[in-house]
Amino acid sequence: MFLAVACVGLWLTWAVFQAETTAERQRFEAVAREAVDRVSSRIEQQLGVLAATQAFFEAAGGIAKHNEFRTFVLGLELTGQLRGLQGVGFAQLVRTGAEAPVNEALSVHFGREAAVWPKTTAEDWRTPIVMLEPQDPRNARAIGYDMFSEPLRRAAMSRAMETGKPHASAPVELVQETGTEKQAGFLVYSPFRGTQPRVLGDEPGGLPDGFIYAPVRAGDLILASLTHPLELPVEVEVTDTGADSSAQPVLFRSDGFVKLSEKDFQSMTGEITVAGRDWLVRVRQPDAKNGIAAHWRSLLICTFSLLFAAALAVSIRNQSRAVEARRELETMSQQVIAEKDLMLQEMKHRIKNSIARILAIARQTASSSPSLESFSSSFASRLQAMANAQDLLTRSRWQRAGLNELLEQELEQVFGEALQREKLCGPPVVLNEKAAHALSLVFHELATNALKYARVGDDGASLTVDWTLEAAPKGKLLQLVWTEKSAQAVEPGTAKGFGTRLIDASIRGELGGKIEREFTGHGLVVRMTVPLQA
């Protein structure tokens, strides 16, 4: 029953654990998808700024004026909802060597000496930044920078001219990066053609007037996506997987992303397209299965199942013990009843034997007493010896006793002064309580029968008891020979009385020994073999 309940509890625990694990995985996947969607949505918002600027230029009928452009950009409030976007600008497309008008316009507009930089380039075209708002110190550093001179930026602008759509660059370091905490960035270019596109004589088609563009700090953009409106409990890494970025440069990596080992996190990967470039977003979260809090339900079920199984097992065990105790009590009661019956039978038999011994003692005493006074004195002394021997035998039943002492006491109780102690011969033997009790009954019965039938104690009758000790595999063996000789012929009995059955039960049943009887015509020879234990 314990195993059945425990197995059911463990099965329920496993089922709940699997359900918790699945739910935790689904919850993480939902959070990871939200993280990817947030990054994608924020980028879409920032690309919307480029679309709005494109529409503004088209509404102005060409390249907007500086003051109008500044007013437009300030109205966008880029520092609020569009964190990461450094601003919106315009890079004019000019042929290399024709930078003088641009330099003059920059100096006039910004009220300081400004020029296209770097001064030299190997390219045929240049795209200096002529407008960039808002004009903070970081963006002021970028005025006049020829973005076409840098390969990654040039590749993005070339792709934008080919498709006529906005196109993002590979990860670069923005010109605005001046401090120690630099971030990877990228730029998005949207080609702008005025209402009258210029046509160069040897060109296959028209070229744009320039590029409306937006510089973006990737770290600020992605971090803002993950923390607003609520912070997501995930670690994120974003890499650029564009065709010209075989090394997959990292755009952003959160602080705890690398700290998670392979065994400690669950992960999911998402892909987003940013103005023609593919980004790979890896999302990680500490694996909840390593924590107790995530699986408290399964732990609770497991604990209660094991406790219930243990309580049930204890209850069943207690009931089994109670049933066993009742059975033992019934067995003991039956044994007590049987022992009580045996004791009553023994008491009745002993009383009869005692009366027989008393009569025999009286008969022997009367036949050998010349007067009534002599009979009374001798008879009283024999009865007193019988009482003393009975008292010694009673005390020896609960202690270790010597075989010779026990034998003398029992025989003296029966034969009194007629006992010939010199005919009791054997080595010292110490009997335990069980053997002493059993042998005392045997000696008592044999002595009584010897007195009754062999007339031991009368003239011409004798009793000899010899014993030896022999080694045995377990302890020792007591070999005892009881020899009766009567002055008259003795006929063997035809039926077994209670005394004979009691002797057999004591030697064979209680002591596990052997007993043999032999009638010689003038008496009985009894041979007993009894194993002795410590």
C-alpha positions in Angstrom: 0.0 0.0 0.0 2.9 2.4 0.8 4.5 1.7 -2.5 1.2 2.2 -4.4 0.5 5.5 -2.7 4.1 6.7 -3.1 4.0 5.8 -6.8 0.7 7.7 -7.3 2.2 10.7 -5.5 5.4 10.6 -7.5 3.4 10.4 -10.7 1.3 13.4 -9.7 4.5 15.2 -8.8 6.0 14.5 -12.2 2.8 15.5 -14.0 2.7 18.8 -12.1 6.4 19.4 -12.6 6.0 18.9 -16.4 3.0 21.2 -16.4 5.0 23.8 -14.5 8.0 23.4 -16.8 5.8 23.8 -19.9 4.0 26.8 -18.4 7.3 28.4 -17.5 8.6 27.8 -21.0 5.5 29.3 -22.6 5.7 32.3 -20.2 9.4 32.8 -21.2 8.6 32.5 -24.9 5.9 35.1 -24.5 8.3 37.4 -22.8 11.0 36.8 -25.4 8.6 37.4 -28.3 7.5 40.6 -26.5 11.2 41.7 -26.3 11.7 41.1 -30.0 8.5 42.9 -30.8 9.4 45.9 -28.7 12.7 46.3 -30.5 11.1 45.9 -33.9 8.3 48.4 -33.0 10.7 51.0 -31.7 12.8 50.8 -34.8 9.6 51.2 -36.9 8.8 54.3 -34.9 12.2 55.8 -35.7 11.9 54.8 -39.4 8.6 56.7 -39.3 10.6 59.8 -38.5 12.5 59.4 -41.7 9.3 59.0 -43.6 7.9 62.1 -42.0 11.1 64.1 -42.9 10.9 62.7 -46.5 7.3 64.0 -46.7 8.4 67.4 -45.2 11.1 67.8 -47.9 8.7 66.8 -50.6 6.1 69.3 -49.3 8.8 72.0 -49.3 9.4 71.3 -53.0 13.0 70.4 -52.5 15.7 70.5 -49.8 14.2 72.4 -46.8 15.8 75.5 -45.4 17.9 75.2 -42.3 15.5 77.2 -40.0 12.4 75.3 -41.3 14.2 72.0 -40.8 15.2 72.9 -37.3 11.6 73.9 -36.4 10.3 70.6 -37.9 12.7 68.4 -36.0 12.2 70.2 -32.7 8.5 69.5 -33.1 9.3 65.8 -33.2 10.6 65.7 -29.6 13.2 63.1 -30.4 14.6 63.0 -26.8 11.3 61.6 -25.4 9.7 58.6 -27.1 12.5 58.1 -29.6 15.4 57.4 -27.3 18.5 56.1 -29.2 17.7 58.3 -32.2 20.5 60.9 -32.2 18.7 63.2 -34.6 17.6 63.6 -38.2 19.9 65.1 -40.9 20.5 65.6 -44.6 23.7 64.7 -46.4 24.1 66.4 -49.8 25.4 64.5 -52.7 28.3 66.4 -54.5 31.0 65.4 -56.9 34.5 65.3 -55.5 36.2 68.6 -56.1 33.0 70.6 -56.0 33.0 71.1 -52.2 33.6 74.9 -52.2 29.9 75.9 -52.4 29.1 73.5 -49.6 31.9 74.8 -47.4 30.7 78.3 -47.9 27.1 77.4 -47.1 28.1 75.6 -43.9 30.1 78.5 -42.6 27.2 81.0 -43.3 24.6 78.8 -41.7 26.4 77.8 -38.6 28.2 81.1 -38.1 31.6 79.4 -37.7 34.2 78.0 -40.0 33.0 74.7 -41.3 34.1 72.5 -44.2 33.7 69.0 -45.7 35.9 66.5 -43.9 38.0 64.5 -44.4 39.7 66.8 -46.9 40.6 64.0 -49.3 38.8 60.9 -50.6 39.4 58.3 -53.3 35.7 58.3 -54.3 34.1 60.3 -57.1 31.2 61.4 -54.9 30.9 62.9 -51.5 28.0 63.2 -49.1 28.8 65.8 -46.4 26.3 66.3 -43.6 24.8 69.8 -44.2 21.9 69.6 -41.7 21.6 67.6 -38.5 19.1 68.4 -35.8 18.8 68.9 -32.9 22.1 70.8 -32.9 23.6 69.7 -29.6 27.4 69.4 -29.0 27.5 65.8 -30.1 25.7 66.4 -33.4 27.8 69.6 -34.0 30.8 67.4 -34.3 29.3 65.6 -37.3 28.6 68.7 -39.5 30.5 68.4 -42.8 31.5 64.8 -42.3 31.7 63.0 -45.7 29.9 59.7 -44.9 30.5 58.4 -48.5 34.2 58.1 -47.6 33.5 55.3 -45.1 32.9 51.9 -46.6 30.0 50.7 -44.5 28.1 53.9 -44.8 28.9 54.1 -48.5 27.5 50.6 -49.0 24.2 51.5 -47.3 23.8 54.7 -49.4 24.6 52.8 -52.6 22.0 50.2 -51.7 19.5 52.9 -51.0 20.1 54.5 -54.4 19.7 51.2 -56.1 16.4 50.4 -54.4 15.0 53.9 -53.9 14.1 52.8 -50.4 15.5 53.5 -46.9 18.5 51.2 -46.1 20.4 50.7 -42.9 24.1 50.4 -42.5 26.1 47.7 -40.8 27.1 48.5 -37.2 29.5 51.5 -37.1 30.9 53.9 -34.5 29.0 57.1 -34.8 30.9 60.3 -35.3 29.0 61.6 -32.2 30.7 59.1 -29.9 33.1 61.1 -27.8 32.9 59.8 -24.3 34.3 56.6 -22.7 31.0 54.7 -22.8 30.9 54.3 -26.5 28.2 52.2 -28.2 27.7 50.5 -31.5 25.5 52.4 -33.8 23.9 52.3 -37.3 22.5 54.8 -39.8 19.4 54.6 -42.0 19.6 56.4 -45.3 16.6 57.4 -47.4 17.5 58.9 -50.9 15.8 62.2 -51.7 15.2 63.5 -55.2 13.8 67.0 -55.7 11.0 67.9 -58.0 13.5 68.4 -60.8 16.1 65.5 -60.6 19.4 66.4 -62.1 20.7 64.4 -65.0 24.4 64.0 -65.5 25.5 63.6 -69.1 27.4 60.3 -68.8 25.2 58.7 -66.0 22.5 56.1 -66.8 19.9 57.8 -64.8 19.2 60.6 -62.3 21.0 60.7 -58.9 19.4 61.9 -55.7 20.1 65.4 -54.3 21.2 63.7 -51.2 20.1 61.5 -48.3 17.8 62.1 -45.4 19.3 60.0 -42.7 19.1 59.2 -39.0 22.0 58.1 -36.8 21.0 55.7 -34.0 22.8 54.5 -30.9 21.9 50.8 -30.8 22.4 50.3 -27.1 20.1 53.2 -26.1 17.5 52.1 -28.5 17.4 48.5 -27.5 17.7 49.2 -23.8 14.8 51.6 -24.0 12.8 48.9 -25.8 13.4 46.4 -22.9 12.7 48.8 -20.0 9.7 50.8 -21.2 6.9 50.8 -20.3 7.8 48.0 -18.0 11.2 46.3 -17.7 11.4 42.7 -19.1 13.3 40.2 -17.0 15.5 38.9 -19.8 19.0 39.3 -21.1 19.4 40.2 -24.8 22.0 40.1 -27.5 21.4 41.7 -30.9 23.8 41.0 -33.9 23.8 42.1 -37.5 23.6 39.2 -39.9 23.8 41.2 -43.2 25.5 39.8 -46.2 28.5 42.1 -45.8 28.8 41.2 -42.1 30.2 37.6 -42.0 31.5 38.1 -38.5 28.0 39.1 -37.2 29.1 42.2 -35.2 27.3 42.8 -32.0 25.0 45.8 -31.9 23.9 45.3 -28.2 24.6 42.8 -25.4 23.0 43.2 -22.0 25.2 42.9 -18.9 24.0 39.5 -17.7 23.8 37.8 -21.1 27.3 36.2 -21.0 27.1 35.4 -17.3 24.5 32.8 -17.9 26.1 29.4 -18.5 24.6 26.8 -20.9 22.9 25.0 -18.0 21.5 28.0 -16.3 19.2 29.6 -18.9 16.5 29.0 -21.4 16.8 30.9 -24.7 14.9 31.9 -27.8 16.0 33.5 -31.0 14.1 35.9 -33.2 14.9 37.7 -36.5 13.9 41.2 -37.5 14.5 43.2 -40.6 15.7 46.8 -40.2 15.6 48.8 -43.4 16.9 46.1 -45.5 19.3 44.5 -43.0 18.7 41.4 -41.0 19.2 41.4 -37.2 19.4 38.3 -35.0 17.9 38.8 -31.5 18.9 36.2 -28.8 16.9 36.3 -25.6 18.0 34.5 -22.5 16.5 34.1 -19.0 17.7 32.2 -16.0 16.2 28.7 -16.0 13.4 28.6 -13.4 13.6 24.8 -13.1 16.8 25.3 -11.0 14.8 27.2 -8.4 12.4 25.9 -5.8 10.0 28.8 -6.1 9.1 27.9 -9.7 8.1 24.4 -8.7 6.6 24.8 -5.3 3.4 23.1 -6.4 5.1 19.9 -7.4 7.3 20.0 -4.3 4.2 20.4 -2.1 2.4 17.5 -3.8 5.5 15.3 -3.4 5.9 16.2 0.3 2.2 15.5 1.1 2.2 12.3 -0.9 5.2 10.9 0.9 3.9 12.0 4.2 0.5 10.4 3.5 2.2 7.2 2.3 4.4 7.2 5.4 1.4 7.8 7.7 -0.6 5.0 5.9 2.4 2.7 6.2 2.7 3.4 9.9 -1.0 2.9 10.4 -1.0 -0.4 8.6 2.1 -1.5 10.5 0.5 -0.6 13.8 -2.6 -2.5 12.9 -0.5 -5.5 11.8 1.3 -5.4 15.2 -2.0 -5.2 17.0 -3.3 -8.2 15.2 0.0 -10.0 15.8 -0.1 -9.1 19.5 -3.7 -10.4 19.8 -2.6 -13.7 18.2 0.4 -13.9 20.5 -1.9 -13.2 23.5 -4.3 -15.9 22.3 -1.4 -18.3 21.9 0.0 -17.4 25.4 -3.5 -17.8 26.9 -3.7 -21.3 25.4 -0.3 -22.2 26.6 -1.1 -20.9 30.1 -4.3 -23.0 30.1 -2.4 -26.0 29.0 0.3 -25.5 31.6 -2.4 -24.9 34.2 -4.0 -28.2 33.3 -0.6 -29.9 33.4 0.1 -28.4 36.8 -3.2 -29.6 38.1 -2.6 -33.1 36.8 0.9 -33.0 38.3 -0.4 -31.8 41.6 -3.0 -34.5 41.7 -0.4 -37.1 40.8 2.1 -35.7 43.3 -0.6 -35.8 46.0 -1.3 -39.4 45.2 2.4 -40.3 45.1 3.0 -38.4 48.4 0.2 -40.4 50.0 1.7 -43.6 48.5 5.1 -42.7 49.8 3.7 -41.9 53.2 1.9 -45.2 53.3 5.1 -47.0 52.2 7.1 -45.1 54.8 4.6 -46.0 57.4 4.6 -49.7 56.3 8.4 -49.8 56.3 8.6 -48.0 59.6 6.1 -50.2 61.3 7.8 -53.4 60.1 11.1 -52.3 61.6 9.8 -50.7 64.8 9.7 -52.8 68.0 7.2 -50.4 69.7 4.7 -47.7 69.0 7.0 -45.0 70.4 9.8 -46.1 68.1 7.4 -46.1 65.1 6.2 -42.6 65.9 9.7 -41.2 66.3 11.0 -42.9 63.1 7.9 -42.1 61.1 8.0 -38.4 62.1 11.6 -38.0 61.3 11.0 -39.5 57.8 8.1 -37.1 57.2 10.3 -34.2 58.3 13.1 -35.2 55.9 10.5 -35.5 53.1 9.3 -32.0 53.9 12.9 -30.6 54.0 13.8 -32.2 50.6 10.6 -30.8 49.1 11.5 -27.3 50.3 15.1 -27.6 48.8 13.7 -28.9 45.5 11.2 -26.0 45.3 14.0 -23.5 45.8 16.3 -25.2 43.3 13.7 -24.9 40.5 14.5 -21.2 40.0 18.3 -21.5 40.3 21.2 -23.5 38.8 21.6 -26.8 40.7 24.1 -29.6 40.7 22.9 -33.0 39.4 24.2 -34.9 42.5 22.6 -32.5 44.9 19.3 -32.5 43.0 19.3 -36.3 42.8 20.1 -36.7 46.6 17.3 -34.3 47.5 14.7 -36.0 45.4 15.8 -39.5 46.5 16.0 -38.5 50.1 12.5 -37.2 49.9 11.3 -40.7 48.9 13.7 -43.0 50.7 14.7 -41.0 53.7 17.5 -42.6 55.7 17.4 -45.7 53.5 19.1 -43.8 50.7 22.5 -45.3 49.9 24.4 -42.2 48.7 27.5 -44.1 47.8 25.6 -45.6 44.9 25.1 -42.2 43.3 28.2 -41.9 41.2 29.2 -39.4 38.5 31.2 -36.2 37.7 30.0 -32.8 38.8 27.2 -31.5 36.5 25.6 -28.1 36.7 22.0 -28.0 35.4 20.2 -24.9 34.2 16.7 -24.1 35.4 14.9 -26.0 32.6 17.0 -29.2 33.0 16.8 -29.1 36.8 13.0 -28.8 36.8 12.5 -31.5 34.2 15.0 -34.0 35.8 13.6 -33.4 39.3 10.2 -34.6 38.0 11.8 -37.5 36.3 13.8 -38.5 39.5 10.7 -38.1 41.6 8.6 -40.4 39.4 11.4 -43.0 39.1 12.0 -42.9 42.8 8.3 -43.2 43.7 7.9 -46.1 41.3 11.1 -47.8 42.7 9.6 -47.4 46.2 6.2 -48.8 45.1 7.2 -51.6 42.8 10.8 -52.6 43.4 10.5 -52.1 47.2 13.7 -50.1 47.2 14.5 -49.3 50.8 13.5 -52.8 52.0 16.1 -55.4 52.8 17.6 -56.9 49.7 16.5 -54.1 47.3 18.9 -51.4 46.0 19.1 -48.4 43.7 22.2 -47.4 41.7 22.5 -44.2 39.6 25.5 -43.6 37.4 26.1 -40.8 34.9 28.9 -39.5 32.6 29.5 -36.5 30.4 30.3 -36.8 26.7 31.3 -34.2 24.2 28.8 -33.2 21.5 28.8 -30.7 18.5 26.7 -28.3 20.5 27.5 -28.5 24.2 27.7 -31.8 26.1 25.6 -35.0 26.5 24.6 -36.4 29.9 24.4 -40.2 29.9 22.5 -41.4 33.0 21.8 -45.0 34.0 19.1 -45.8 36.7 19.3 -49.3 37.9 16.8 -50.9 40.3 17.2 -54.3 42.0 14.4 -55.9 44.0 14.6 -58.8 46.4 11.5 -60.3 44.6 10.6 -60.8 41.0 9.0 -57.7 39.4 6.5 -57.9 36.6 6.6 -55.1 33.9 3.4 -53.0 33.7 1.1 -53.4 30.7 -0.1 -49.8 30.4 1.6 -46.4 30.7 0.4 -44.3 33.6 0.6 -40.6 34.1 4.1 -40.9 35.6 5.5 -42.7 32.6 4.0 -40.1 30.2 5.4 -37.3 32.4 8.9 -38.8 32.2 8.8 -39.2 28.5 7.5 -35.7 28.0 10.2 -34.3 30.2 13.1 -36.2 28.6 12.1 -36.3 25.0 9.8 -33.3 24.6 11.2 -30.7 27.0 14.9 -31.6 27.0 15.1 -33.1 23.5 16.8 -36.3 24.8 16.3 -40.0 24.6 15.1 -42.6 27.2 15.1 -46.4 27.1 13.6 -48.9 29.7 14.7 -52.4 30.3 13.1 -54.9 32.7 15.5 -57.5 34.0 13.1 -59.6 36.1 14.3 -58.2 39.4 14.0 -54.6 38.5 14.2 -51.8 36.0 17.1 -50.3 34.1 16.5 -46.8 32.6 19.0 -45.2 30.3 18.7 -41.5 29.6 20.6 -39.3 27.1 20.1 -35.6 27.7 21.8 -32.7 25.8 23.1 -30.0 28.2 23.1 -26.3 27.4 24.7 -23.3 29.1 
